[in-house]
Every structure is written in structure tokens, then in C-alpha cells.
């Protein structure tokens, strides 16, 4: 049997939603991690188990952080078993602890993921974890007979910050909301307005950025339970994250025409401990007044069935266009939604388009320039 993986440094991978890879890589570099490489699906970096915890606590746009255990060729079950049995999981999994396995296979001879999962459990002499149990989770990815084995250091997906117990229908994930803000270069130093804030995710994530709070400082992570992790090192990382808050530098406004959504947003902001930083206002987007001469307007307006349900008796698109070209014309303005629909409905010149996914649906973050600006050639999408 090989010795345990070094407790000092590991290959780590921050998983992101499509379109946010470079944002996650930028976050890692800002946090001071070494050897950061943007890759499809996220960004690779190196660090200790304490560093893995720090990444989990601080990354605003990552879905989870994986620790790479091994990568090897596995053209058949026998080769897979032989390589797995040489690995020692004692630094990451307790003795006889059940494990959860998530397997995928693409263009590989080991195409049956159920058989791959059985091989993992057999190799490590483990029982499968009960559904829903907080068990160590192994990720096995086979691509063209190349096997990559990873262990999850996060536990629950990182968008589950813990503050959003109530949400409007079709909510925006916290990690995507933070990604939109960072794509718009938001750092908390300028005013922000979301005129269709729903359950408040964009204003709350903006407030977490503006106050320097680690978005996941209050929640437990899977790495907390790793046998090889040093409790003192983890405690120091968590204490630093919990002590990071500072005063906000500019106003943050969240508005919505729906009173029930605003009540949910206020409750979510209270749980996130940023209610004092956000000004919530009930208003139609067309009637909303900007809180400052300039700033960032960022919103995820209702579209599709959400639009028809929320905008009965009013033209929500016309109202949004009125705000973008009227009261907020001097602001930097960005809107998330189905790109074709946004272009057709809003009829504004686009400065930049970033392709993303929201709930598995293809969307775009479209940034608009003032209607009085000279026309330019249509921009290419960022992704």
C-alpha cells in the first residue's frame, strides 16, 4: 500500500458553473493561492487541508472544492481495482466509514457507472453511505479510459450559504449572483441597485462583498471531518473568516414590486447579517429613483413563465427598458436572461455578453451602454 497523500500540499480543484471558470480562478489568485490554472469546469490550484477550508469559506462563485486523490489509466475493471487498492484514504476517511460515490464515464470501456461504483466500494472495503447521510463523497470521472479520483472537501454545495430559507420561485443561485457581481467588477465601493430583486440574492451577495465577509464562514465543511486535518489550523482559518467583516462603503438598494418577495428578501438579509447594509424598497422598476448619480444596476428580471405570472396587467419589459434608458441611464447596467429575448424586448445596444447557465438553462449577462452613445459593431460573446 502506498503511504498517505502528503498532509502538506494537495492538488485542489474549485468547481464552477459554466462561464464562471475565470471568475473562480481570479478569486483564487486574489486569495493568494499558488499554481492557479483556469480549466473547463473550474480552476486548479494547490494547498493544504487548511487551505482547502479557506477556499471553501471564501470562494463566492465556486460550487464545491475537490481534492484530487489520483489519476491513472483504467481500461478495465481489473486495472481500476488494482490502482484503487494501492491508495490510502486514511487522511480523508475514518476507519470503516461508509462513503458516497458519484461516477461518470465518457468514451471509456468502463461505461457502466454502477459497476465503477461497486469497484470503488470493493477496493476500499466500504459500505455505501445511506442516502442523505453526511458521508465522505468520492467523485470518479472516466474519460477515454483515464480515471480521475477526487474527494469532496465542501459537503453541501457552496451556494447553500444558509441565509436563504425562503426564496421566490425560480431563485438565482448565490454563487451565480456573486459571479454576476464579480463579472461587473463590483467591489463594494460604488452604489448598487437591483430593481427586480426577488428574494434578495443579488443585494445580499453584494453586501457580503461590500462588508468583506466570507460567504460561507458560518457553515460546516466536509474537510472539517477529515482525520488528517489539523484542528488548530482549521480553527485559525475559520476564526479569520469570522472576523473579516468591515463597514460597507456605498449604498445597496434592492427593490421589487412584489411585497411578499421583499419580505422574504429582508428575512434572508437578516440571516446573512447584512440587513443593515441593504435598503429594500417596494417599487415598480419604472418608478424607482437611483440612490446616487452613478453606480451599478444589476438584475435578473422575470422571463418566460415568471414574466407572464408576475407582470399581469403591466409591461415589465417596457418598465425595465424605461429604467435602463431613463433614471439609470448614467449607471453601468447589466441584465441576466435569455440573450435573444433580452435583445428583442429591450432593444438596447450591448457592450458585452457573457454566456452562462441559470438552473441548467442557457442565459447571458448583457451589459448595456447609454442609448445616446454612437453605434458600434455587435460584440462577440465572452464565452
C-alpha positions as CSV (number, residue, x, y, z in Angstrom):
1,X,0.0,0.0,0.0
2,X,1.2,3.5,-0.8
3,X,1.8,6.0,2.0
4,X,-1.0,8.5,2.7
5,X,-1.1,11.6,0.5
6,X,1.1,14.3,2.0
7,X,-0.7,16.4,4.6
8,X,1.2,19.5,3.5
9,X,0.1,20.1,-0.1
10,X,-2.6,18.7,-2.4
11,X,-3.9,19.2,-5.9
12,X,-7.2,21.0,-5.4
13,X,-10.0,21.9,-7.9
14,X,-12.7,24.6,-7.4
15,X,-15.7,23.5,-9.5
16,X,-17.7,26.3,-11.1
17,X,-20.8,26.7,-13.2
18,X,-20.2,27.1,-17.0
19,X,-19.0,30.6,-17.8
20,X,-17.6,31.3,-14.3
21,X,-14.2,29.5,-14.6
22,X,-12.2,32.6,-15.0
23,X,-14.0,34.3,-12.1
24,X,-13.2,31.4,-9.8
25,X,-9.6,31.5,-11.0
26,X,-9.4,35.2,-10.3
27,X,-10.8,34.7,-6.8
28,X,-8.2,32.0,-6.0
29,X,-5.4,34.4,-7.2
30,X,-6.8,37.2,-5.0
31,X,-6.8,34.8,-2.1
32,X,-3.1,34.2,-2.7
33,X,-3.2,30.6,-3.9
34,X,-0.4,29.2,-6.0
35,X,-0.3,27.5,-9.3
36,X,-3.9,28.6,-10.2
37,X,-4.9,27.3,-13.6
38,X,-8.3,28.0,-15.3
39,X,-9.7,24.8,-16.8
40,X,-13.0,23.7,-18.2
41,X,-15.4,23.4,-15.3
42,X,-13.4,25.4,-12.8
43,X,-9.9,26.2,-11.7
44,X,-7.0,24.0,-10.3
45,X,-4.7,25.1,-7.5
46,X,-2.6,23.7,-4.7
47,X,-2.8,23.9,-1.0
48,X,-3.0,22.2,2.4
49,X,-6.2,20.9,4.0
50,X,-6.4,24.2,5.9
51,X,-6.1,25.9,2.5
52,X,-9.0,23.8,1.2
53,X,-11.1,25.0,4.1
54,X,-10.1,28.6,3.4
55,X,-11.1,28.2,-0.2
56,X,-14.5,26.8,0.8
57,X,-15.1,29.6,3.3
58,X,-14.1,32.5,0.9
59,X,-14.9,31.5,-2.7
60,X,-18.0,33.3,-3.7
61,X,-18.5,31.6,-7.1
62,X,-17.4,28.0,-6.7
63,X,-19.9,25.2,-6.4
64,X,-17.5,22.9,-4.4
65,X,-13.8,22.3,-3.8
66,X,-12.4,18.8,-4.7
67,X,-9.1,17.3,-3.6
68,X,-7.5,15.2,-6.3
69,X,-6.5,11.7,-4.9
70,X,-5.2,10.1,-8.1
71,X,-5.3,10.0,-11.9
72,X,-4.4,6.8,-13.8
73,X,-5.4,4.7,-16.9
74,X,-8.2,2.3,-16.2
75,X,-9.1,0.4,-19.4
76,X,-10.9,-2.3,-17.4
77,X,-12.2,-3.3,-14.0
78,X,-9.1,-5.2,-13.1
79,X,-6.8,-2.3,-13.7
80,X,-9.2,0.0,-11.9
81,X,-9.3,-2.2,-8.8
82,X,-5.5,-2.7,-8.8
83,X,-4.8,1.0,-8.8
84,X,-7.5,1.9,-6.2
85,X,-6.2,-0.8,-3.8
86,X,-2.9,1.0,-3.7
87,X,-4.4,4.2,-2.4
88,X,-4.6,5.1,1.3
89,X,-7.7,7.2,2.2
90,X,-6.9,7.3,6.0
91,X,-6.1,11.1,5.9
92,X,-9.6,11.8,4.5
93,X,-12.0,9.0,5.6
94,X,-12.4,7.5,9.1
95,X,-11.9,3.7,9.7
96,X,-14.8,1.7,8.3
97,X,-16.7,4.9,7.5
98,X,-19.3,4.5,4.7
99,X,-18.7,6.5,1.6
100,X,-20.8,8.1,-1.1
101,X,-19.6,7.6,-4.7
102,X,-20.5,9.7,-7.7
103,X,-19.3,8.2,-11.0
104,X,-19.3,9.4,-14.6
105,X,-17.9,7.8,-17.7
106,X,-17.4,9.2,-21.2
107,X,-15.9,7.3,-24.2
108,X,-14.5,4.6,-21.9
109,X,-14.7,0.9,-21.9
110,X,-15.8,1.0,-18.2
111,X,-19.1,2.7,-19.3
112,X,-21.4,1.3,-16.6
113,X,-21.2,3.7,-13.7
114,X,-22.9,1.3,-11.3
115,X,-20.1,-1.2,-11.9
116,X,-17.5,1.6,-11.3
117,X,-19.2,2.5,-8.0
118,X,-19.1,-1.2,-6.9
119,X,-15.4,-1.4,-7.8
120,X,-14.7,1.7,-5.6
121,X,-16.6,0.3,-2.6
122,X,-14.8,-3.1,-3.1
123,X,-11.4,-1.6,-3.4
124,X,-11.7,0.4,-0.2
125,X,-13.8,-2.3,1.6
126,X,-16.6,0.2,2.3
127,X,-20.3,0.2,2.6
128,X,-22.3,2.7,0.5
129,X,-23.5,5.6,2.6
130,X,-27.2,6.0,3.3
131,X,-29.0,8.4,1.0
132,X,-28.8,11.9,2.5
133,X,-26.1,11.0,5.0
134,X,-23.2,13.4,5.7
135,X,-20.6,10.9,4.4
136,X,-17.3,11.5,2.6
137,X,-18.1,11.7,-1.1
138,X,-15.7,10.4,-3.8
139,X,-16.0,11.6,-7.4
140,X,-14.9,9.2,-10.1
141,X,-14.5,10.6,-13.6
142,X,-13.6,8.3,-16.6
143,X,-12.8,10.0,-19.9
144,X,-11.3,7.9,-22.7
145,X,-10.2,5.2,-20.1
146,X,-8.4,7.8,-17.9
147,X,-9.7,7.8,-14.3
148,X,-9.6,10.8,-12.1
149,X,-10.5,10.2,-8.4
150,X,-11.3,13.1,-6.1
151,X,-12.8,13.6,-2.7
152,X,-15.2,16.4,-1.8
153,X,-13.9,18.9,0.8
154,X,-17.2,21.0,0.8
155,X,-20.1,18.8,1.8
156,X,-23.2,20.7,0.8
157,X,-22.9,22.7,-2.4
158,X,-21.3,26.1,-1.7
159,X,-24.3,28.1,-3.0
160,X,-26.1,26.9,0.2
161,X,-24.9,29.8,2.3
162,X,-27.5,29.2,5.0
163,X,-29.3,32.5,4.8
164,X,-31.9,31.7,2.1
165,X,-34.5,29.6,3.9
166,X,-37.2,31.4,1.9
167,X,-36.9,32.1,-1.8
168,X,-39.0,33.4,-4.6
169,X,-39.9,31.0,-7.4
170,X,-37.0,30.3,-9.9
171,X,-34.4,31.7,-7.5
172,X,-30.9,32.8,-8.6
173,X,-28.2,30.7,-7.0
174,X,-26.0,32.6,-4.6
175,X,-22.8,31.5,-6.5
176,X,-24.2,32.8,-9.8
177,X,-25.3,36.1,-8.2
178,X,-21.8,36.6,-6.8
179,X,-20.4,35.7,-10.2
180,X,-22.5,38.3,-11.9
181,X,-21.2,40.9,-9.5
182,X,-17.6,40.0,-10.0
183,X,-18.1,39.9,-13.8
184,X,-19.2,43.5,-13.4
185,X,-16.1,44.4,-11.3
186,X,-18.2,45.1,-8.2
187,X,-16.1,45.5,-5.1
188,X,-18.5,47.3,-2.8
189,X,-17.0,50.8,-3.3
190,X,-19.8,52.1,-5.6
191,X,-23.6,52.1,-5.3
192,X,-25.6,49.0,-6.4
193,X,-29.2,48.7,-7.4
194,X,-31.3,45.6,-8.2
195,X,-34.7,46.9,-9.3
196,X,-36.2,43.4,-9.6
197,X,-34.5,41.8,-6.6
198,X,-37.0,39.0,-5.8
199,X,-35.7,37.1,-2.7
200,X,-32.7,39.5,-2.5
201,X,-29.9,37.3,-3.6
202,X,-28.0,39.9,-5.7
203,X,-28.2,42.6,-3.0
204,X,-27.2,40.2,-0.3
205,X,-24.2,38.8,-2.2
206,X,-23.3,42.5,-2.9
207,X,-23.5,43.3,0.8
208,X,-21.3,40.3,1.6
209,X,-18.7,41.6,-0.8
210,X,-19.0,45.2,0.4
211,X,-18.5,44.2,4.0
212,X,-15.6,41.8,3.3
213,X,-17.5,38.8,4.7
214,X,-16.5,35.3,3.9
215,X,-19.8,34.0,2.3
216,X,-19.6,30.5,3.9
217,X,-17.9,31.3,7.2
218,X,-20.7,30.1,9.4
219,X,-21.3,26.7,7.8
220,X,-19.5,23.3,8.3
221,X,-17.4,21.8,5.6
222,X,-16.6,18.2,4.8
223,X,-12.9,18.9,5.3
224,X,-13.6,19.7,8.9
225,X,-14.1,15.9,9.4
226,X,-11.0,14.7,7.6
227,X,-8.8,12.6,10.1
228,X,-5.7,14.1,8.6
229,X,-6.7,17.7,9.1
230,X,-5.1,19.7,12.0
231,X,-7.9,21.1,14.2
232,X,-5.8,24.1,15.3
233,X,-5.0,25.0,11.7
234,X,-8.7,24.7,10.7
235,X,-9.8,26.7,13.7
236,X,-7.4,29.6,12.8
237,X,-8.7,29.7,9.2
238,X,-12.3,29.8,10.4
239,X,-11.6,32.4,13.1
240,X,-10.0,34.7,10.5
241,X,-13.0,34.3,8.2
242,X,-15.5,35.1,11.0
243,X,-13.5,38.2,12.0
244,X,-13.3,39.6,8.5
245,X,-16.4,42.0,8.5
246,X,-15.9,45.7,7.8
247,X,-18.3,48.6,7.2
248,X,-19.9,48.9,3.7
249,X,-18.6,51.7,1.5
250,X,-21.7,52.6,-0.6
251,X,-25.5,52.2,-0.7
252,X,-27.0,48.9,-1.8
253,X,-30.6,49.0,-3.0
254,X,-32.9,46.1,-3.5
255,X,-36.4,46.9,-5.0
256,X,-39.3,44.8,-6.1
257,X,-43.0,45.4,-6.9
258,X,-43.9,42.2,-5.0
259,X,-44.3,42.8,-1.3
260,X,-44.1,39.1,-0.4
261,X,-40.8,38.8,-2.2
262,X,-39.4,41.8,-0.4
263,X,-40.4,40.3,3.0
264,X,-38.5,37.2,2.1
265,X,-35.5,39.3,1.0
266,X,-35.5,41.2,4.2
267,X,-35.6,37.9,6.2
268,X,-32.8,36.4,4.1
269,X,-30.7,39.6,4.7
270,X,-31.2,39.3,8.4
271,X,-29.9,35.7,8.4
272,X,-26.9,36.8,6.3
273,X,-26.3,39.6,8.9
274,X,-26.3,42.3,6.2
275,X,-29.8,43.7,6.7
276,X,-28.4,47.0,8.0
277,X,-26.4,47.4,4.8
278,X,-29.2,47.0,2.3
279,X,-32.1,49.4,1.6
280,X,-35.1,47.5,0.5
281,X,-37.9,49.4,-1.3
282,X,-41.2,48.3,-2.8
283,X,-41.5,50.0,-6.2
284,X,-42.2,49.3,-9.8
285,X,-39.0,49.3,-11.8
286,X,-40.2,52.2,-13.9
287,X,-40.8,54.4,-10.8
288,X,-37.6,53.6,-9.0
289,X,-35.2,56.5,-8.4
290,X,-31.5,55.9,-8.3
291,X,-29.8,56.3,-4.9
292,X,-26.8,58.1,-6.4
293,X,-25.7,59.7,-9.7
294,X,-23.8,56.7,-10.8
295,X,-23.3,53.0,-9.8
296,X,-24.1,49.5,-11.0
297,X,-27.6,48.3,-11.9
298,X,-27.6,44.5,-12.0
299,X,-30.8,42.5,-12.2
300,X,-32.2,39.1,-13.1
301,X,-35.7,40.1,-14.4
302,X,-38.6,37.6,-14.7
303,X,-38.8,36.0,-18.1
304,X,-40.7,33.1,-19.7
305,X,-43.4,31.9,-17.3
306,X,-42.1,34.0,-14.5
307,X,-42.8,37.1,-16.6
308,X,-46.3,36.1,-17.5
309,X,-47.1,35.4,-13.9
310,X,-45.5,38.4,-12.2
311,X,-46.3,41.0,-14.8
312,X,-50.1,40.6,-15.3
313,X,-51.6,43.9,-16.3
314,X,-48.3,45.7,-16.9
315,X,-45.5,45.6,-19.4
316,X,-42.5,44.6,-17.3
317,X,-40.1,44.7,-20.2
318,X,-41.2,48.3,-21.1
319,X,-40.8,49.2,-17.4
320,X,-37.3,47.8,-17.3
321,X,-36.3,49.5,-20.5
322,X,-37.7,52.8,-19.2
323,X,-35.4,52.5,-16.1
324,X,-32.3,51.5,-18.2
325,X,-32.7,54.4,-20.6
326,X,-34.2,56.9,-18.1
327,X,-33.4,57.2,-14.4
328,X,-30.4,54.8,-14.6
329,X,-29.1,55.8,-18.0
330,X,-25.8,57.1,-16.4
331,X,-25.2,53.9,-14.5
332,X,-23.4,50.8,-15.6
333,X,-26.2,48.4,-16.4
334,X,-26.2,44.6,-16.7
335,X,-29.2,42.2,-17.1
336,X,-29.2,38.4,-16.9
337,X,-31.6,36.4,-19.0
338,X,-32.2,34.6,-22.3
339,X,-30.0,36.6,-24.6
340,X,-32.2,36.6,-27.7
341,X,-35.3,37.5,-25.6
342,X,-33.4,40.3,-23.8
343,X,-32.2,41.8,-27.1
344,X,-35.6,41.6,-28.7
345,X,-37.5,43.0,-25.7
346,X,-35.1,45.7,-24.5
347,X,-33.8,46.8,-27.9
348,X,-30.6,48.3,-26.5
349,X,-27.0,48.3,-27.7
350,X,-25.0,45.6,-25.9
351,X,-21.4,46.4,-24.8
352,X,-20.6,42.9,-23.6
353,X,-22.3,39.5,-23.5
354,X,-21.2,36.6,-21.2
355,X,-22.7,33.2,-21.7
356,X,-23.8,31.4,-18.5
357,X,-26.2,28.9,-17.2
358,X,-29.0,29.5,-14.7
359,X,-30.7,26.4,-13.4
360,X,-29.3,24.5,-16.4
361,X,-30.8,27.0,-18.9
362,X,-28.5,28.9,-21.2
363,X,-28.6,32.6,-20.4
364,X,-26.4,35.6,-21.0
365,X,-25.3,38.5,-18.9
366,X,-25.8,41.5,-21.2
367,X,-24.2,44.8,-20.4
368,X,-25.7,47.9,-21.9
369,X,-24.3,51.3,-22.9
370,X,-26.1,54.6,-22.8
371,X,-28.7,55.0,-25.6
372,X,-27.0,58.3,-26.7
373,X,-23.7,56.6,-27.4
374,X,-22.6,56.1,-31.0
375,X,-23.5,52.7,-32.5
376,X,-20.8,50.1,-32.5
377,X,-20.3,46.7,-34.2
378,X,-22.1,43.9,-32.3
379,X,-19.8,42.5,-29.7
380,X,-18.7,38.9,-29.7
381,X,-19.9,36.9,-26.6
382,X,-17.3,36.4,-23.9
383,X,-17.9,32.7,-23.9
